[in-house]
C-alpha cells in the first residue's frame, strides 16, 4: 500500500480513548517497520528510539536523486504517530531511568537532524525535498520539546562548546554501542563530514 495512503488512513483514527490511541500506534509501528507483529504488541511495551534510529539507517531512507520525498515525508509522519508521547518513565523526575530515556530520544533526534541536513533542496524545482525537510524538522523539534521529559540544555553563545561536543560524543557512542549488539551501520554523510571538519580544525 502507498505510504501516503497509509498515513491518511492512520490520521482518520480518532484518538478518543486510550484503546484507540494504542491501536493507532500499533498500526503505525507495523506500517513503519513493515512488521505485523507490532499489532499484537503488549500494552506495556515501550518505544525503542535506538531501534528506530537504526531502522532509519536502512536503504529505504537513504536519500538520492531517485528518492520519492513525498513517500519519505509520509513515512516520518507515520513514525510521529507511532512515537506519540514516547512512553517516558513514570518514576519521579531526575532519575537515571529518565536520563536514559532522554538520551535515547536525543539519539533519535540526532538521526532525524542528520537526515534533514543530507537533503539538498536548492531551487524551486525541489519542492518535494523542501516539504520533506519541513516534516523532518517539525518532527525533530517535537522530539526535543514534546517527547523529552524536559527541554535539552541551551547551546553556548560560542557555538559548539566543550559541553556540546561531549554530548555529541555520548549520543554517537550510545548509537554505535546499542546498534553493534544487533547489526552494524555507517554514520550518515553529514555526521562523517562534521567529524572530518573537526579533525581538520584540531590539526
Secondary structure as UniProt FT lines:
FT   HELIX           3..11
FT   HELIX           18..33
FT   HELIX           36..40
FT   TURN            43..44
FT   HELIX           49..55
FT   TURN            56..57
FT   HELIX           59..61
FT   TURN            65..66
FT   HELIX           69..83
FT   TURN            84..85
FT   TURN            93..94
FT   HELIX           96..118
FT   HELIX           124..126
FT   HELIX           127..142
FT   HELIX           143..147
FT   TURN            157..158
FT   HELIX           162..180
FT   TURN            181..182
FT   HELIX           189..202
//
